């Protein structure tokens, strides 16, 4: 049993910004976002890390493209790239907005910018150096003698396009993000052309993990943004099935993902694992930040100085469970080394750290919508686990990790068990302050023990306090046996009060399931 509290599976080390040609663009962007009162920059202590990672994903030409007068565009780009990564069924994700004429026009001339992407063999249509070729999808765009230069793989590919010389009256910006693939630029331009839009500017970027960020400035549509959005939606749906590309043209990121899936079912190749700094320590081992197949990972290493059957059983159980789960709100398993003495588990690296640190170290007071969003994330992950007959047995804020976009994922399955396993569940498993009374009392228990722990997590989200902080863990456990529960502040929303009290009922049969909790919270967030 782990009595150390507030220890999560992954923490977020501070990373320094790298200057570009002596100019620290990332810090400048961050400071300007603070100056204009941007919500993300002001309220999220990990936003600086998100910003750093965003610039690291994109080529240096992206920096040159930033408009300091519209600095919040950077935040928009972060969100679009995150959505494209997290919701593959919604690709391409896009954003549409109307542009004031004076932002883009210079007299009656259209401006077509130099466009640069990161080197990639899968990115765009290849044209031999020194040759010109009209892109078939661009030929229908009514463009006049202009050129877009696409730098790809260190070579310059020149294509001739035409640009209409009429006045720029109704200008819109359309931003796409999706998985990178060959001929994506042609496909996106054809989509815009089908709606009747004329491309005035194109800014095309590929991330180093296989996603695209493509910004088009277009005309040919009235000021009505909602109408354009709906037309875009219909055009995207008409092309449904064509965005993922064929199997023979997988992007580099898709190939890595496929490799990771295969590795997840067997031993990892330790030669491909690069170990970095230690980011956390627990009673059974250390957590190291590393790189595997080009991806940031967390490596949980089982201490082997004093191996015993109990520790090895726990390790094997954790690997078995992680191999069975795959959900947006459960930390993603990448692989394991099960050969002694090098026992280790590799999962995705969660740069946002854990909720315990986020709430208590940073003294964050959550606004109601963010609080409920976190709670829904936890519910979705736990609902999935319970549907797969898995009981976590150590649900607490230290085992709830965040990615760059503050999506919360359930982690650390060291004491988790399959519900249908034979034998009696061990009592006093987990962490005292979050432990259900039936577990403390060594009584039979089931998945509803996790629901009790969730009630304490929800209380933490509401109060930003450590539960029973004036008591020792053991004293708190004795109090819970006798009916003690954390004191709920008087200003707590009645719906949350009702939900907490239902979830920490002494009689586990009266507690709701995570499916019921999620339904309640999703209905509630619509109201708030």
N, C-alpha and C positions, 0 to 999 in steps of 0.2 A: 504494500500500500504506500502510495506516495503522499507523505504529509507535507512536503514542501509546497507552499502555495504561491500562486502567481508565476509559476514556471511554465512557459509554453513550449511548443515544439519548435518554434521558429521566431527569432527576433529580427528586427530591422536595423542593421548597423548603419551608422551615418556615413554617407558617401560624399566625397568632395566633387565639386564641379570642375570640369576640364575647360580651360579657356580656349577659344578659337582665335588664332592669330593675336593673342594677347588680350582679347576682349571677352569678358565673361558674360556671354549672351544669356545663359540660363539664369544667373543671378539677377541680371537686369530685367528679364521677363518676369521673374518671380516678384521683384520689388515693384514693378509697374502694376502687376496684378493686385498686390497689396494696396498700392496707392489708389486704385480705382474701386477698392472695396469688393473684389471678387470673392464670392462665398467660399469656393473651394480653397483658395489660398489662405483665407482668414481662418477657416474653421478646421481644416484638416492638417494635423501636425506632420503627416507623411506626404503632403502634396509636393514638397521639394524633391523627394525621392521619385515621385511619379513624373515630375517635370524632367528630372535628370534622365530617367529611363526612356522617356519619350524622345528626347534629343539623341540619345545613344542609338535608338532604333533607326533613325532616319539619316540620310546622307547630309553632308555638310552644306549642300546647296539649299536645304530646307531653311537653314539659318538665314541665308541671304534673302529668302522669300518672305520673311516675317514682316508684317506691317505693324510698326509700333503704335500706330494710331488705332489699330484694331487688335490689340494684344490678346483679347479674350478668344480670338480665333484659335490660339494654341490650345486652350482648354477644350474647345469644341473638337479639335482634331484628336486630342487624347481620348475623348468620349467615343468618337466615331470608330477609331481603331479598336478600342476596347469592345465595343458592341459587335464589330465584325469578327473579333476573335471569340467572344463568348457565345454568340448566337449564330452558328453557321447556317441555320435554316432561314435566317433573315438576310443573308448576303445577296446582292450588295446592299449595305446600309447607305443611306444618303441623306443629305440635308439641303434644303432649298431656301434661299432668301432673296429679297429684292435689294438691289444696290442703287444708291443714289447716283445720278449721272456724274456728278463731279468727283466720285471716287475713282472712276475708271477711264472716263473719256478724255481725249486730248483732241479737241476739234472734231473732225469727222473721221479721223484715222483710227482704225482698229489696231489694237496692240496685241501681238502674239509674242509671248515671252520665250526665252530660252528655257528648255525643260530638261531636267536632269534626273536620272534615277540611279540607284545603287547598282553596281555590277551584278548581273544575274543572267544566267543562260536561259532562264525561263520567262523573262519579263516581256519584251516587246518584239514586234516583227523585225527581223534582221535584214539589213540592206548592205551590200558590200561597200566598203569605204570608197568614197569618190563617185558613187553612182546615185542617181536620183530616181525615185519611184513614187508614183502617186498612190497613196494608201487607198485601197478599193472602197473602204467604208467612208473615207473622207471625200471621195469624188462627188458625192451627192450633197455636199454641204454648202455649195454656192460660194466657195472661198476663192480669192484672187491672189496673185503672185506673192505669197508670203512663205516663210519657212519656219517649221518647228524643228529644233535640234534636239534629238534624244540621245543622250550619252549613255551607252549601255556596254558594260563589260570592257570599258576603256576605249571603245571605238565610237566615233561619231557617225550616226546614221541620219542622213538628211532626206527629208521628204518634202515635196513641194505641195503647198496647200494654197487655196485662194481665200481671200478675205473681202467680203463685200464692203463697199465704201460708203454705205448709207450712214445716217447719223445714229448715234448711240442714244436712243430715247428710253427704252424699257430694258434695263439690264438686270439679269439675275445671276446669282452664283449657285452652282450645284457642286456639292462635294460628295464623292463616292469613297467608300472603303470596303474592300473585300479581299479574299485570298488572291495572291498574285498568281498570274499564269500567262502563257503566251497569248499574244494578240488581244490582251485586255483593253488596251487603249482603243483599238479598232472597234471592239464590241461596245464600249461605253459611248464612243462618238456616234456609232450607228443608232444607238438608243436615243440619243439627243436629237439626231437628225430625224428619226421617225416621228418625233413629237412636233417637228417643225422649227427647231431651235438652230441658231447659227452660233458656232463657237468663235469667241473673240479672244479669249486667253485660255491657255492650258498649262497647268502646273502639275507635274506628274512625279510622284515619289514612290519608291519601293522601300519597305522596311527590311532590316536584316533578318527578320524571322518570318518572312514570306507573306506579308500583307501589303496592300496598296493604299495610298492616299492620293486621290486624283481630284484636282480642283479645276472646274471649268467656269469661265464667265461667258454667258450666252445672252443673245437677244432673240427677238421673234416671239415674245410672249407678253401679254398685257401685265399690268402691275400685280394682278391677282396671284398671290403666292400659294394659297390653298388649292386653287385650280391647277397650278403647275405641279404641285405635290401629288395630287390625285392622278394627273396624266402620267407622271413619272412612275407612280405605283403600278398603274395599268401596263405601262411599257415593260417594266421589270417583270411583272407576272407573265406577260406574253412570252418572255424569254426564259421562263422557269425551266430549270434542268440544264441550262447551257452555261451556268456561271461556275460550276465546279471544275469544268474541263475534263478531258478524257484521261484515262489511266496512264497512257503513255506520255502525257505532258504534265505529270505531277510537279508541283513547285518543290523547291528545296525543303520548305517547312513541312509540306505534306509527307515527303519521304522520311524526314526525321520522325514525324509523328507515327508513321507506320512502323518504323524501326522500334520506336519506344513501345508501341503496343506489343510487338513480338517479344521484346526484351522483358516486358512486364510479366510474361508467363514463364520465364526461366531465369537462369543466373545472368546477372549483368556481366559485361566485359569490363573488368576493373581497369584494363589498360586505357579505356576511354574515359575514365573518371578522374578528374583533376580536383584535388582537395584544396580548400581555402581555409579561411579563419574559423575558429570555434565561435559559434553564436549562442550556444546555451549548453547547460549541463544539468543532468538529472541524476537520480539515485542509481540508475541502471546503465547510464552511458552518456555520450556527448552528442551534440548536434553540430555538424560542420556544414558550412556553406561550400558548395562545389559547383563544378560544371560537368555536365554529361551530355554527349551528343550535341554540343553547342548551346545547351540550355542551362540556365541557373537552376540548381537543385539544392535540396536540403538532405544531408546524409546523416541518418541516425545510426550511430555506431554502438553496438553492445559491448560493454567493458568485458574483457576476457581474462583479466588477471585471476579472478576467482570464479570460473564458470561453474554453474550448477544446473541440475535438471529443471528446476523451477523457472530460472531465467530463460533457458533455452526453449522451454514449452511456451512461455509468454511470447518470445520472439517468433516462434513458428506459428502461433495463433494469430499474431498481428499480421504476418506476411499472408497467411491464408485468407484473412478477412480483406486486406487491402487488394488482393488479387480479384476479389469478387465484386468490388464496388467501383462504380464510375458515375459520378453525378457532379453537377456544377457547384454544389454546396458541400462537397466532400473533397478533402485534399487528394490530389491525383497521385496515384502510385505509378512509379516509373520502373522500378526493378529492385532486386535484392541480391545479396550475396549470402547464401545459407551455409557455406562451407566454413567450419571452424578453422582457425581462430578469427576469421575476418567477417563476422556477422555484421551486416549493415542493411539498412532499408533506405531506398532513395525515393523521395517524393518531390513534387514541384516545390520550388522556393516561394515562400509567401512574404513578399517584401513589406507588407503593411504591418507585420508583427501580430501579436495576439491581443485580444480584447482586454485582457487583464491589464497589460502594460498601457494600452491605449487609454483606458478609463482612469486608472489609478496613478500611473506615473505622470501622465500629462494633465490630470485633473480636468478631463473633458466633461462638460455637461451637455448631453445630447439633446438636440431639438426633437420634438415628438416624431416628425416624419422619418428622420434618420434612425431614431430608436426603434420604431416599428419595422423599418426596412431590415435592420440588423436581426431583429427577432424573427422576421419571416425567413430570412436566409437560414438561420439556425433550424427553424421548423422544417424547412424543405429538406435540408440535409438529414435531419433526424427521422423525418417521415420516410425518406428513402431507405435508411438503414433498417428501420422497423419493418418496412414492407419486405425486406430481404432477410428477416428473422435475425437481425443483429442487434444486440443490446450493448450500448457503449460503456456504461458503468463508471465513467469518469467525466461526465459532461460538466464543464466549467469554463469560465471566460479565458483561462490560460490555454485551453485546448481548442479555442475558436480563433482561427487565423484569418487575416485579411490580405487580399491581393492589392495591386496598385489602385484599383478602382473601388476599394472598400467593399468588395463582395466578401462575405464571411463564409468560411468553410470549416466543417467539423474535422478535427485532426486528432492524432495520437490514439491509436487503437491498441495500446499496450495491454489493457485489461479488458478489452471488448470480448464478447463471446457470441457464438451463434445460439439463439434462443432455444433451438430444438436439440442442443447437445444433451447427452445423457449425464446424470449426476446432479448434485445439488449445487446451486450457485454459491460461491464463497461469500460469507458475510464480511462486513467492513471493508469492502472493495471500493476504491475511489478516493475522494478527498473529503474529509469530515465536514467542512463548511457547506458543501453542496450535496451531501449524502442523504438519501431518503431514510426515514425512521426504520422501515422494515429491513434495510441493509445494515444499519447500525445494530439492530436487535437480532441479527442472525436469523431472521425469519425468511421463509420462501419469498422470492420476489421475481418480478418479470420486467418487461419494457417500461412499465409505469414508473419504475424507479428513475428512469431517465427524465420522465415528465416532471417529477419532483425537482430534480437538478435544474431543469429548464426554468422552473419558477424562481429559483434563486438567481439564475443568470438574468432573467427578466427584471428582477428587483435591482440587480447591479446596474443594468442599463438605465433604469429609471432614476436611481439615486447617485450613481457614480461612486458608491462606497463599497468597501469590503464587507461582506456579510459577517455579523457578530464581531465587529472589529475590536470591541472592548473585552473579548473573551479569548481564551486559548482555543485551538481547534478541538481538543478533547472535551473541554467544558461546553463548547457550542454543541458538540454531538450529544452530550448528555442532556442538554436543554431541549434539543430537537426530539429526543426520545419522550420527553415529558410534555411535548406540545409547543415548545418555543418556536417562533417564526420571526424573521426580521420585521422591524417596524416600518410600515408603509407611510411615507410622508403624506400630510393632509391634502396637499395640492395635486396629488397623482390623479390622472384621468380615471373616472369611475370604471371604464371598460377594462383598463389594465389592472385595477385593484381586483375586480371580479375574476379576471383571468388568473392572476397570481394565486389568489386564495383557493380557486378550484384546483390548480395544478399542485399545490402543496398540501392538499388534504391528507390527513393521517391515514385514512382508508384509501388504499391505492385504487380500488374499484371505482371510486367516485371521481378520479382524475380523468380528464379528457385525453383522447389520443392526439398525436401530433397532426393528423389529418384535420381533426376538428379545430385544433388551435390555429393551424395555418388558415383555415377557412375564415375563422373569426377575425384574425389579424388582417387578412387581405380585404375583407369587407370594411374593417376599421380604417385602413390606410386610404381607402377611397373617400372616406369622410374627412380625414385630416389633411 
